[in-house]
Amino acid sequence: MEDKPKALPHQRKGSFRASMKAVFWSFFGVRKRSDYEKDAANLNPVHVIIAGLIGAAIFIGLIMLAVRFAVSQ
């Protein structure tokens, strides 16, 4: 039998949108094991890193916005 060649991490076909979705749910700590395994096999690690940085920036921005709103009251 011929084994299917595995795609290199930077050649995986996962979309950036799928990476953002995976990172979003990971921020909440809500991931099914099957989804995690599927993501690990399909998502491009570069996309996941970029999505994580974007998610962290959005999170920090929301925290700063909430603090400014609370302090201004």
mmJSON file of the N, C-alpha and C atoms, coordinates in Angstrom:
{"data_MODEL":{"atom_site":{
"group_PDB":["ATOM","ATOM","ATOM","ATOM","ATOM","ATOM","ATOM","ATOM","ATOM","ATOM","ATOM","ATOM","ATOM","ATOM","ATOM","ATOM","ATOM","ATOM","ATOM","ATOM","ATOM","ATOM","ATOM","ATOM","ATOM","ATOM","ATOM","ATOM","ATOM","ATOM","ATOM","ATOM","ATOM","ATOM","ATOM","ATOM","ATOM","ATOM","ATOM","ATOM","ATOM","ATOM","ATOM","ATOM","ATOM","ATOM","ATOM","ATOM","ATOM","ATOM","ATOM","ATOM","ATOM","ATOM","ATOM","ATOM","ATOM","ATOM","ATOM","ATOM","ATOM","ATOM","ATOM","ATOM","ATOM","ATOM","ATOM","ATOM","ATOM","ATOM","ATOM","ATOM","ATOM","ATOM","ATOM","ATOM","ATOM","ATOM","ATOM","ATOM","ATOM","ATOM","ATOM","ATOM","ATOM","ATOM","ATOM","ATOM","ATOM","ATOM","ATOM","ATOM","ATOM","ATOM","ATOM","ATOM","ATOM","ATOM","ATOM","ATOM","ATOM","ATOM","ATOM","ATOM","ATOM","ATOM","ATOM","ATOM","ATOM","ATOM","ATOM","ATOM","ATOM","ATOM","ATOM","ATOM","ATOM","ATOM","ATOM","ATOM","ATOM","ATOM","ATOM","ATOM","ATOM","ATOM","ATOM","ATOM","ATOM","ATOM","ATOM","ATOM","ATOM","ATOM","ATOM","ATOM","ATOM","ATOM","ATOM","ATOM","ATOM","ATOM","ATOM","ATOM","ATOM","ATOM","ATOM","ATOM","ATOM","ATOM","ATOM","ATOM","ATOM","ATOM","ATOM","ATOM","ATOM","ATOM","ATOM","ATOM","ATOM","ATOM","ATOM","ATOM","ATOM","ATOM","ATOM","ATOM","ATOM","ATOM","ATOM","ATOM","ATOM","ATOM","ATOM","ATOM","ATOM","ATOM","ATOM","ATOM","ATOM","ATOM","ATOM","ATOM","ATOM","ATOM","ATOM","ATOM","ATOM","ATOM","ATOM","ATOM","ATOM","ATOM","ATOM","ATOM","ATOM","ATOM","ATOM","ATOM","ATOM","ATOM","ATOM","ATOM","ATOM","ATOM","ATOM","ATOM","ATOM","ATOM","ATOM","ATOM","ATOM","ATOM","ATOM","ATOM","ATOM","ATOM","ATOM"],
"id":[1,2,3,4,5,6,7,8,9,10,11,12,13,14,15,16,17,18,19,20,21,22,23,24,25,26,27,28,29,30,31,32,33,34,35,36,37,38,39,40,41,42,43,44,45,46,47,48,49,50,51,52,53,54,55,56,57,58,59,60,61,62,63,64,65,66,67,68,69,70,71,72,73,74,75,76,77,78,79,80,81,82,83,84,85,86,87,88,89,90,91,92,93,94,95,96,97,98,99,100,101,102,103,104,105,106,107,108,109,110,111,112,113,114,115,116,117,118,119,120,121,122,123,124,125,126,127,128,129,130,131,132,133,134,135,136,137,138,139,140,141,142,143,144,145,146,147,148,149,150,151,152,153,154,155,156,157,158,159,160,161,162,163,164,165,166,167,168,169,170,171,172,173,174,175,176,177,178,179,180,181,182,183,184,185,186,187,188,189,190,191,192,193,194,195,196,197,198,199,200,201,202,203,204,205,206,207,208,209,210,211,212,213,214,215,216,217,218,219],
"type_symbol":["N","C","C","N","C","C","N","C","C","N","C","C","N","C","C","N","C","C","N","C","C","N","C","C","N","C","C","N","C","C","N","C","C","N","C","C","N","C","C","N","C","C","N","C","C","N","C","C","N","C","C","N","C","C","N","C","C","N","C","C","N","C","C","N","C","C","N","C","C","N","C","C","N","C","C","N","C","C","N","C","C","N","C","C","N","C","C","N","C","C","N","C","C","N","C","C","N","C","C","N","C","C","N","C","C","N","C","C","N","C","C","N","C","C","N","C","C","N","C","C","N","C","C","N","C","C","N","C","C","N","C","C","N","C","C","N","C","C","N","C","C","N","C","C","N","C","C","N","C","C","N","C","C","N","C","C","N","C","C","N","C","C","N","C","C","N","C","C","N","C","C","N","C","C","N","C","C","N","C","C","N","C","C","N","C","C","N","C","C","N","C","C","N","C","C","N","C","C","N","C","C","N","C","C","N","C","C","N","C","C","N","C","C","N","C","C","N","C","C"],
"label_atom_id":["N","CA","C","N","CA","C","N","CA","C","N","CA","C","N","CA","C","N","CA","C","N","CA","C","N","CA","C","N","CA","C","N","CA","C","N","CA","C","N","CA","C","N","CA","C","N","CA","C","N","CA","C","N","CA","C","N","CA","C","N","CA","C","N","CA","C","N","CA","C","N","CA","C","N","CA","C","N","CA","C","N","CA","C","N","CA","C","N","CA","C","N","CA","C","N","CA","C","N","CA","C","N","CA","C","N","CA","C","N","CA","C","N","CA","C","N","CA","C","N","CA","C","N","CA","C","N","CA","C","N","CA","C","N","CA","C","N","CA","C","N","CA","C","N","CA","C","N","CA","C","N","CA","C","N","CA","C","N","CA","C","N","CA","C","N","CA","C","N","CA","C","N","CA","C","N","CA","C","N","CA","C","N","CA","C","N","CA","C","N","CA","C","N","CA","C","N","CA","C","N","CA","C","N","CA","C","N","CA","C","N","CA","C","N","CA","C","N","CA","C","N","CA","C","N","CA","C","N","CA","C","N","CA","C","N","CA","C","N","CA","C","N","CA","C","N","CA","C","N","CA","C","N","CA","C"],
"label_alt_id":[null,null,null,null,null,null,null,null,null,null,null,null,null,null,null,null,null,null,null,null,null,null,null,null,null,null,null,null,null,null,null,null,null,null,null,null,null,null,null,null,null,null,null,null,null,null,null,null,null,null,null,null,null,null,null,null,null,null,null,null,null,null,null,null,null,null,null,null,null,null,null,null,null,null,null,null,null,null,null,null,null,null,null,null,null,null,null,null,null,null,null,null,null,null,null,null,null,null,null,null,null,null,null,null,null,null,null,null,null,null,null,null,null,null,null,null,null,null,null,null,null,null,null,null,null,null,null,null,null,null,null,null,null,null,null,null,null,null,null,null,null,null,null,null,null,null,null,null,null,null,null,null,null,null,null,null,null,null,null,null,null,null,null,null,null,null,null,null,null,null,null,null,null,null,null,null,null,null,null,null,null,null,null,null,null,null,null,null,null,null,null,null,null,null,null,null,null,null,null,null,null,null,null,null,null,null,null,null,null,null,null,null,null,null,null,null,null,null,null],
"label_comp_id":["MET","MET","MET","GLU","GLU","GLU","ASP","ASP","ASP","LYS","LYS","LYS","PRO","PRO","PRO","LYS","LYS","LYS","ALA","ALA","ALA","LEU","LEU","LEU","PRO","PRO","PRO","HIS","HIS","HIS","GLN","GLN","GLN","ARG","ARG","ARG","LYS","LYS","LYS","GLY","GLY","GLY","SER","SER","SER","PHE","PHE","PHE","ARG","ARG","ARG","ALA","ALA","ALA","SER","SER","SER","MET","MET","MET","LYS","LYS","LYS","ALA","ALA","ALA","VAL","VAL","VAL","PHE","PHE","PHE","TRP","TRP","TRP","SER","SER","SER","PHE","PHE","PHE","PHE","PHE","PHE","GLY","GLY","GLY","VAL","VAL","VAL","ARG","ARG","ARG","LYS","LYS","LYS","ARG","ARG","ARG","SER","SER","SER","ASP","ASP","ASP","TYR","TYR","TYR","GLU","GLU","GLU","LYS","LYS","LYS","ASP","ASP","ASP","ALA","ALA","ALA","ALA","ALA","ALA","ASN","ASN","ASN","LEU","LEU","LEU","ASN","ASN","ASN","PRO","PRO","PRO","VAL","VAL","VAL","HIS","HIS","HIS","VAL","VAL","VAL","ILE","ILE","ILE","ILE","ILE","ILE","ALA","ALA","ALA","GLY","GLY","GLY","LEU","LEU","LEU","ILE","ILE","ILE","GLY","GLY","GLY","ALA","ALA","ALA","ALA","ALA","ALA","ILE","ILE","ILE","PHE","PHE","PHE","ILE","ILE","ILE","GLY","GLY","GLY","LEU","LEU","LEU","ILE","ILE","ILE","MET","MET","MET","LEU","LEU","LEU","ALA","ALA","ALA","VAL","VAL","VAL","ARG","ARG","ARG","PHE","PHE","PHE","ALA","ALA","ALA","VAL","VAL","VAL","SER","SER","SER","GLN","GLN","GLN"],
"label_asym_id":["A","A","A","A","A","A","A","A","A","A","A","A","A","A","A","A","A","A","A","A","A","A","A","A","A","A","A","A","A","A","A","A","A","A","A","A","A","A","A","A","A","A","A","A","A","A","A","A","A","A","A","A","A","A","A","A","A","A","A","A","A","A","A","A","A","A","A","A","A","A","A","A","A","A","A","A","A","A","A","A","A","A","A","A","A","A","A","A","A","A","A","A","A","A","A","A","A","A","A","A","A","A","A","A","A","A","A","A","A","A","A","A","A","A","A","A","A","A","A","A","A","A","A","A","A","A","A","A","A","A","A","A","A","A","A","A","A","A","A","A","A","A","A","A","A","A","A","A","A","A","A","A","A","A","A","A","A","A","A","A","A","A","A","A","A","A","A","A","A","A","A","A","A","A","A","A","A","A","A","A","A","A","A","A","A","A","A","A","A","A","A","A","A","A","A","A","A","A","A","A","A","A","A","A","A","A","A","A","A","A","A","A","A","A","A","A","A","A","A"],
"label_entity_id":["1","1","1","1","1","1","1","1","1","1","1","1","1","1","1","1","1","1","1","1","1","1","1","1","1","1","1","1","1","1","1","1","1","1","1","1","1","1","1","1","1","1","1","1","1","1","1","1","1","1","1","1","1","1","1","1","1","1","1","1","1","1","1","1","1","1","1","1","1","1","1","1","1","1","1","1","1","1","1","1","1","1","1","1","1","1","1","1","1","1","1","1","1","1","1","1","1","1","1","1","1","1","1","1","1","1","1","1","1","1","1","1","1","1","1","1","1","1","1","1","1","1","1","1","1","1","1","1","1","1","1","1","1","1","1","1","1","1","1","1","1","1","1","1","1","1","1","1","1","1","1","1","1","1","1","1","1","1","1","1","1","1","1","1","1","1","1","1","1","1","1","1","1","1","1","1","1","1","1","1","1","1","1","1","1","1","1","1","1","1","1","1","1","1","1","1","1","1","1","1","1","1","1","1","1","1","1","1","1","1","1","1","1","1","1","1","1","1","1"],
"label_seq_id":[1,1,1,2,2,2,3,3,3,4,4,4,5,5,5,6,6,6,7,7,7,8,8,8,9,9,9,10,10,10,11,11,11,12,12,12,13,13,13,14,14,14,15,15,15,16,16,16,17,17,17,18,18,18,19,19,19,20,20,20,21,21,21,22,22,22,23,23,23,24,24,24,25,25,25,26,26,26,27,27,27,28,28,28,29,29,29,30,30,30,31,31,31,32,32,32,33,33,33,34,34,34,35,35,35,36,36,36,37,37,37,38,38,38,39,39,39,40,40,40,41,41,41,42,42,42,43,43,43,44,44,44,45,45,45,46,46,46,47,47,47,48,48,48,49,49,49,50,50,50,51,51,51,52,52,52,53,53,53,54,54,54,55,55,55,56,56,56,57,57,57,58,58,58,59,59,59,60,60,60,61,61,61,62,62,62,63,63,63,64,64,64,65,65,65,66,66,66,67,67,67,68,68,68,69,69,69,70,70,70,71,71,71,72,72,72,73,73,73],
"pdbx_PDB_ins_code":[null,null,null,null,null,null,null,null,null,null,null,null,null,null,null,null,null,null,null,null,null,null,null,null,null,null,null,null,null,null,null,null,null,null,null,null,null,null,null,null,null,null,null,null,null,null,null,null,null,null,null,null,null,null,null,null,null,null,null,null,null,null,null,null,null,null,null,null,null,null,null,null,null,null,null,null,null,null,null,null,null,null,null,null,null,null,null,null,null,null,null,null,null,null,null,null,null,null,null,null,null,null,null,null,null,null,null,null,null,null,null,null,null,null,null,null,null,null,null,null,null,null,null,null,null,null,null,null,null,null,null,null,null,null,null,null,null,null,null,null,null,null,null,null,null,null,null,null,null,null,null,null,null,null,null,null,null,null,null,null,null,null,null,null,null,null,null,null,null,null,null,null,null,null,null,null,null,null,null,null,null,null,null,null,null,null,null,null,null,null,null,null,null,null,null,null,null,null,null,null,null,null,null,null,null,null,null,null,null,null,null,null,null,null,null,null,null,null,null],
"Cartn_x":[0.821,0.0,0.862,0.38,1.084,0.565,1.47,1.066,0.931,-0.101,-0.32,0.73,1.452,2.468,1.808,2.394,1.861,2.304,1.381,1.708,2.589,3.554,4.382,3.507,3.86,3.015,2.68,3.638,3.362,2.602,2.316,1.584,0.192,-0.235,-1.565,-2.625,-3.806,-4.847,-5.868,-5.657,-6.607,-6.703,-7.912,-8.106,-7.794,-7.563,-7.304,-8.555,-9.707,-10.974,-11.103,-10.745,-10.79,-9.804,-8.652,-7.666,-8.204,-8.86,-9.443,-10.516,-11.326,-12.376,-11.761,-10.732,-10.074,-9.452,-8.809,-8.19,-9.266,-10.36,-11.452,-11.978,-12.264,-12.784,-11.719,-10.475,-9.395,-9.212,-9.49,-9.413,-10.393,-11.524,-12.52,-12.244,-11.351,-11.038,-12.102,-12.873,-13.965,-13.622,-13.063,-12.722,-13.022,-13.685,-13.887,-12.579,-12.337,-11.101,-11.057,-12.196,-12.224,-11.911,-12.435,-12.14,-10.659,-10.1,-8.678,-7.82,-8.132,-7.355,-7.487,-8.682,-8.895,-8.111,-8.147,-7.408,-5.904,-5.409,-3.981,-3.514,-4.373,-4.006,-4.151,-5.053,-5.386,-4.927,-4.851,-4.568,-3.096,-2.862,-1.514,-0.996,0.132,0.637,0.911,1.321,1.556,0.247,-0.823,-2.137,-2.562,-2.295,-2.685,-1.921,-0.638,0.158,-0.357,-0.614,-1.126,-2.503,-3.369,-4.702,-4.603,-3.657,-3.464,-3.023,-2.12,-1.676,-2.813,-3.609,-4.767,-5.765,-6.027,-6.952,-6.468,-5.168,-4.612,-4.728,-4.472,-4.589,-6.035,-6.978,-8.394,-8.774,-8.316,-8.61,-8.048,-6.8,-6.185,-6.921,-7.299,-8.061,-9.396,-10.088,-11.371,-11.191,-10.131,-9.852,-9.552,-8.736,-8.412,-9.656,-10.522,-11.765,-12.661,-12.758,-13.575,-13.013,-11.691,-11.069,-11.302,-11.121,-11.374,-12.829,-13.738,-15.149,-15.433,-14.857,-15.076,-14.459,-13.292,-12.604,-13.3,-13.887,-14.531,-15.845,-16.4,-17.698,-17.566],
"Cartn_y":[-1.187,0.0,1.245,2.23,3.494,4.416,4.969,5.933,7.298,8.002,9.342,10.266,11.039,11.92,12.999,13.229,14.247,15.621,16.577,17.946,18.559,19.327,20.041,21.069,21.45,22.374,23.663,24.222,25.478,25.264,24.006,23.714,23.165,23.177,22.661,23.58,23.012,23.731,24.438,24.449,25.108,26.59,27.122,28.526,29.402,30.682,31.62,31.779,31.73,31.828,30.659,29.473,28.308,28.472,29.064,29.325,30.327,31.384,32.381,31.74,30.884,30.2,29.304,28.566,27.676,28.474,29.589,30.429,31.063,31.512,32.115,31.141,29.92,28.933,28.523,28.548,28.197,29.242,30.507,31.561,31.28,30.678,30.338,28.985,28.223,26.897,25.87,26.139,25.25,24.619,23.414,22.702,21.229,20.66,19.212,18.557,17.383,16.676,16.377,16.006,15.695,16.938,18.099,19.342,19.692,19.489,19.777,18.909,17.625,16.715,17.076,17.458,17.859,19.137,20.099,21.344,21.091,20.228,19.937,19.318,18.591,17.944,18.87,19.834,20.622,22.077,22.702,24.134,24.435,25.539,26.023,26.708,26.247,26.832,28.334,28.812,30.248,31.005,30.485,31.117,31.13,30.042,29.952,30.983,31.157,32.144,33.549,33.865,35.19,35.402,34.39,34.493,34.683,34.012,34.174,35.582,36.152,37.522,38.519,38.304,39.173,39.03,37.8,37.564,38.2,38.106,38.722,40.241,40.828,42.278,42.738,41.99,42.333,42.212,41.153,40.947,42.092,42.461,43.563,44.871,45.102,46.303,46.365,45.237,45.21,45.451,44.882,45.115,46.592,47.193,48.615,49.483,49.126,49.865,49.763,48.58,48.387,49.183,49.197,49.959,51.441,51.949,53.38,53.733,52.864,53.123,53.123,52.18,52.105,53.292,53.735,54.853,56.17,56.304,57.577,57.803,56.792,56.924,57.608],
"Cartn_z":[0.0,0.0,0.0,-0.679,-0.731,0.356,1.144,2.157,1.514,1.936,1.445,2.068,1.271,1.852,2.712,3.885,4.787,4.319,4.429,4.058,5.139,4.718,5.673,6.389,7.63,8.391,7.649,6.916,6.221,4.911,4.553,3.317,3.587,4.823,5.14,4.57,4.31,3.588,4.494,5.794,6.684,6.378,6.399,6.08,7.29,7.028,8.118,8.973,8.36,9.103,10.084,9.664,10.548,11.699,11.412,12.463,13.476,12.996,13.903,14.777,14.189,14.949,16.027,15.679,16.642,17.78,17.449,18.481,19.361,18.766,19.534,20.585,20.188,21.141,22.141,21.738,22.654,23.743,23.427,24.436,25.569,25.259,26.278,26.92,26.346,26.876,26.551,25.499,25.111,23.765,23.815,22.591,22.773,21.815,21.818,21.396,21.928,21.575,20.081,19.504,18.072,17.236,17.656,16.942,17.054,18.253,18.468,17.547,17.478,16.636,15.157,14.747,13.352,13.045,13.982,13.796,13.739,14.619,14.655,13.342,12.685,11.428,10.219,10.295,9.108,9.125,10.29,10.321,10.092,9.436,9.172,10.44,10.99,12.236,12.143,10.989,10.819,10.983,10.422,10.572,12.034,12.754,14.162,14.985,14.719,15.449,15.186,13.923,13.569,14.189,14.125,14.719,16.234,16.874,18.312,18.671,17.883,18.125,17.927,16.893,16.662,17.805,18.222,19.339,20.623,20.896,22.104,22.041,20.878,20.718,20.927,20.384,20.569,22.039,22.701,24.122,24.964,24.718,25.459,25.192,23.938,23.597,24.331,24.409,25.122,26.615,27.192,28.612,28.851,27.998,28.145,27.993,27.06,26.858,28.088,28.669,29.869,31.05,31.194,32.288,32.101,30.882,30.636,30.927,30.547,30.802,32.306,33.03,34.485,35.209,34.771,35.434,35.134,33.981,33.603,34.348,34.947,35.632,36.948],
"occupancy":[1.0,1.0,1.0,1.0,1.0,1.0,1.0,1.0,1.0,1.0,1.0,1.0,1.0,1.0,1.0,1.0,1.0,1.0,1.0,1.0,1.0,1.0,1.0,1.0,1.0,1.0,1.0,1.0,1.0,1.0,1.0,1.0,1.0,1.0,1.0,1.0,1.0,1.0,1.0,1.0,1.0,1.0,1.0,1.0,1.0,1.0,1.0,1.0,1.0,1.0,1.0,1.0,1.0,1.0,1.0,1.0,1.0,1.0,1.0,1.0,1.0,1.0,1.0,1.0,1.0,1.0,1.0,1.0,1.0,1.0,1.0,1.0,1.0,1.0,1.0,1.0,1.0,1.0,1.0,1.0,1.0,1.0,1.0,1.0,1.0,1.0,1.0,1.0,1.0,1.0,1.0,1.0,1.0,1.0,1.0,1.0,1.0,1.0,1.0,1.0,1.0,1.0,1.0,1.0,1.0,1.0,1.0,1.0,1.0,1.0,1.0,1.0,1.0,1.0,1.0,1.0,1.0,1.0,1.0,1.0,1.0,1.0,1.0,1.0,1.0,1.0,1.0,1.0,1.0,1.0,1.0,1.0,1.0,1.0,1.0,1.0,1.0,1.0,1.0,1.0,1.0,1.0,1.0,1.0,1.0,1.0,1.0,1.0,1.0,1.0,1.0,1.0,1.0,1.0,1.0,1.0,1.0,1.0,1.0,1.0,1.0,1.0,1.0,1.0,1.0,1.0,1.0,1.0,1.0,1.0,1.0,1.0,1.0,1.0,1.0,1.0,1.0,1.0,1.0,1.0,1.0,1.0,1.0,1.0,1.0,1.0,1.0,1.0,1.0,1.0,1.0,1.0,1.0,1.0,1.0,1.0,1.0,1.0,1.0,1.0,1.0,1.0,1.0,1.0,1.0,1.0,1.0,1.0,1.0,1.0,1.0,1.0,1.0,1.0,1.0,1.0,1.0,1.0,1.0],
"B_iso_or_equiv":[0.0,0.0,0.0,0.0,0.0,0.0,0.0,0.0,0.0,0.0,0.0,0.0,0.0,0.0,0.0,0.0,0.0,0.0,0.0,0.0,0.0,0.0,0.0,0.0,0.0,0.0,0.0,0.0,0.0,0.0,0.0,0.0,0.0,0.0,0.0,0.0,0.0,0.0,0.0,0.0,0.0,0.0,0.0,0.0,0.0,0.0,0.0,0.0,0.0,0.0,0.0,0.0,0.0,0.0,0.0,0.0,0.0,0.0,0.0,0.0,0.0,0.0,0.0,0.0,0.0,0.0,0.0,0.0,0.0,0.0,0.0,0.0,0.0,0.0,0.0,0.0,0.0,0.0,0.0,0.0,0.0,0.0,0.0,0.0,0.0,0.0,0.0,0.0,0.0,0.0,0.0,0.0,0.0,0.0,0.0,0.0,0.0,0.0,0.0,0.0,0.0,0.0,0.0,0.0,0.0,0.0,0.0,0.0,0.0,0.0,0.0,0.0,0.0,0.0,0.0,0.0,0.0,0.0,0.0,0.0,0.0,0.0,0.0,0.0,0.0,0.0,0.0,0.0,0.0,0.0,0.0,0.0,0.0,0.0,0.0,0.0,0.0,0.0,0.0,0.0,0.0,0.0,0.0,0.0,0.0,0.0,0.0,0.0,0.0,0.0,0.0,0.0,0.0,0.0,0.0,0.0,0.0,0.0,0.0,0.0,0.0,0.0,0.0,0.0,0.0,0.0,0.0,0.0,0.0,0.0,0.0,0.0,0.0,0.0,0.0,0.0,0.0,0.0,0.0,0.0,0.0,0.0,0.0,0.0,0.0,0.0,0.0,0.0,0.0,0.0,0.0,0.0,0.0,0.0,0.0,0.0,0.0,0.0,0.0,0.0,0.0,0.0,0.0,0.0,0.0,0.0,0.0,0.0,0.0,0.0,0.0,0.0,0.0,0.0,0.0,0.0,0.0,0.0,0.0],
"pdbx_formal_charge":[null,null,null,null,null,null,null,null,null,null,null,null,null,null,null,null,null,null,null,null,null,null,null,null,null,null,null,null,null,null,null,null,null,null,null,null,null,null,null,null,null,null,null,null,null,null,null,null,null,null,null,null,null,null,null,null,null,null,null,null,null,null,null,null,null,null,null,null,null,null,null,null,null,null,null,null,null,null,null,null,null,null,null,null,null,null,null,null,null,null,null,null,null,null,null,null,null,null,null,null,null,null,null,null,null,null,null,null,null,null,null,null,null,null,null,null,null,null,null,null,null,null,null,null,null,null,null,null,null,null,null,null,null,null,null,null,null,null,null,null,null,null,null,null,null,null,null,null,null,null,null,null,null,null,null,null,null,null,null,null,null,null,null,null,null,null,null,null,null,null,null,null,null,null,null,null,null,null,null,null,null,null,null,null,null,null,null,null,null,null,null,null,null,null,null,null,null,null,null,null,null,null,null,null,null,null,null,null,null,null,null,null,null,null,null,null,null,null,null],
"auth_seq_id":[1,1,1,2,2,2,3,3,3,4,4,4,5,5,5,6,6,6,7,7,7,8,8,8,9,9,9,10,10,10,11,11,11,12,12,12,13,13,13,14,14,14,15,15,15,16,16,16,17,17,17,18,18,18,19,19,19,20,20,20,21,21,21,22,22,22,23,23,23,24,24,24,25,25,25,26,26,26,27,27,27,28,28,28,29,29,29,30,30,30,31,31,31,32,32,32,33,33,33,34,34,34,35,35,35,36,36,36,37,37,37,38,38,38,39,39,39,40,40,40,41,41,41,42,42,42,43,43,43,44,44,44,45,45,45,46,46,46,47,47,47,48,48,48,49,49,49,50,50,50,51,51,51,52,52,52,53,53,53,54,54,54,55,55,55,56,56,56,57,57,57,58,58,58,59,59,59,60,60,60,61,61,61,62,62,62,63,63,63,64,64,64,65,65,65,66,66,66,67,67,67,68,68,68,69,69,69,70,70,70,71,71,71,72,72,72,73,73,73],
"auth_comp_id":["MET","MET","MET","GLU","GLU","GLU","ASP","ASP","ASP","LYS","LYS","LYS","PRO","PRO","PRO","LYS","LYS","LYS","ALA","ALA","ALA","LEU","LEU","LEU","PRO","PRO","PRO","HIS","HIS","HIS","GLN","GLN","GLN","ARG","ARG","ARG","LYS","LYS","LYS","GLY","GLY","GLY","SER","SER","SER","PHE","PHE","PHE","ARG","ARG","ARG","ALA","ALA","ALA","SER","SER","SER","MET","MET","MET","LYS","LYS","LYS","ALA","ALA","ALA","VAL","VAL","VAL","PHE","PHE","PHE","TRP","TRP","TRP","SER","SER","SER","PHE","PHE","PHE","PHE","PHE","PHE","GLY","GLY","GLY","VAL","VAL","VAL","ARG","ARG","ARG","LYS","LYS","LYS","ARG","ARG","ARG","SER","SER","SER","ASP","ASP","ASP","TYR","TYR","TYR","GLU","GLU","GLU","LYS","LYS","LYS","ASP","ASP","ASP","ALA","ALA","ALA","ALA","ALA","ALA","ASN","ASN","ASN","LEU","LEU","LEU","ASN","ASN","ASN","PRO","PRO","PRO","VAL","VAL","VAL","HIS","HIS","HIS","VAL","VAL","VAL","ILE","ILE","ILE","ILE","ILE","ILE","ALA","ALA","ALA","GLY","GLY","GLY","LEU","LEU","LEU","ILE","ILE","ILE","GLY","GLY","GLY","ALA","ALA","ALA","ALA","ALA","ALA","ILE","ILE","ILE","PHE","PHE","PHE","ILE","ILE","ILE","GLY","GLY","GLY","LEU","LEU","LEU","ILE","ILE","ILE","MET","MET","MET","LEU","LEU","LEU","ALA","ALA","ALA","VAL","VAL","VAL","ARG","ARG","ARG","PHE","PHE","PHE","ALA","ALA","ALA","VAL","VAL","VAL","SER","SER","SER","GLN","GLN","GLN"],
"auth_asym_id":["A","A","A","A","A","A","A","A","A","A","A","A","A","A","A","A","A","A","A","A","A","A","A","A","A","A","A","A","A","A","A","A","A","A","A","A","A","A","A","A","A","A","A","A","A","A","A","A","A","A","A","A","A","A","A","A","A","A","A","A","A","A","A","A","A","A","A","A","A","A","A","A","A","A","A","A","A","A","A","A","A","A","A","A","A","A","A","A","A","A","A","A","A","A","A","A","A","A","A","A","A","A","A","A","A","A","A","A","A","A","A","A","A","A","A","A","A","A","A","A","A","A","A","A","A","A","A","A","A","A","A","A","A","A","A","A","A","A","A","A","A","A","A","A","A","A","A","A","A","A","A","A","A","A","A","A","A","A","A","A","A","A","A","A","A","A","A","A","A","A","A","A","A","A","A","A","A","A","A","A","A","A","A","A","A","A","A","A","A","A","A","A","A","A","A","A","A","A","A","A","A","A","A","A","A","A","A","A","A","A","A","A","A","A","A","A","A","A","A"],
"auth_atom_id":["N","CA","C","N","CA","C","N","CA","C","N","CA","C","N","CA","C","N","CA","C","N","CA","C","N","CA","C","N","CA","C","N","CA","C","N","CA","C","N","CA","C","N","CA","C","N","CA","C","N","CA","C","N","CA","C","N","CA","C","N","CA","C","N","CA","C","N","CA","C","N","CA","C","N","CA","C","N","CA","C","N","CA","C","N","CA","C","N","CA","C","N","CA","C","N","CA","C","N","CA","C","N","CA","C","N","CA","C","N","CA","C","N","CA","C","N","CA","C","N","CA","C","N","CA","C","N","CA","C","N","CA","C","N","CA","C","N","CA","C","N","CA","C","N","CA","C","N","CA","C","N","CA","C","N","CA","C","N","CA","C","N","CA","C","N","CA","C","N","CA","C","N","CA","C","N","CA","C","N","CA","C","N","CA","C","N","CA","C","N","CA","C","N","CA","C","N","CA","C","N","CA","C","N","CA","C","N","CA","C","N","CA","C","N","CA","C","N","CA","C","N","CA","C","N","CA","C","N","CA","C","N","CA","C","N","CA","C","N","CA","C","N","CA","C","N","CA","C","N","CA","C","N","CA","C"],
"pdbx_PDB_model_num":[1,1,1,1,1,1,1,1,1,1,1,1,1,1,1,1,1,1,1,1,1,1,1,1,1,1,1,1,1,1,1,1,1,1,1,1,1,1,1,1,1,1,1,1,1,1,1,1,1,1,1,1,1,1,1,1,1,1,1,1,1,1,1,1,1,1,1,1,1,1,1,1,1,1,1,1,1,1,1,1,1,1,1,1,1,1,1,1,1,1,1,1,1,1,1,1,1,1,1,1,1,1,1,1,1,1,1,1,1,1,1,1,1,1,1,1,1,1,1,1,1,1,1,1,1,1,1,1,1,1,1,1,1,1,1,1,1,1,1,1,1,1,1,1,1,1,1,1,1,1,1,1,1,1,1,1,1,1,1,1,1,1,1,1,1,1,1,1,1,1,1,1,1,1,1,1,1,1,1,1,1,1,1,1,1,1,1,1,1,1,1,1,1,1,1,1,1,1,1,1,1,1,1,1,1,1,1,1,1,1,1,1,1,1,1,1,1,1,1]
}}}
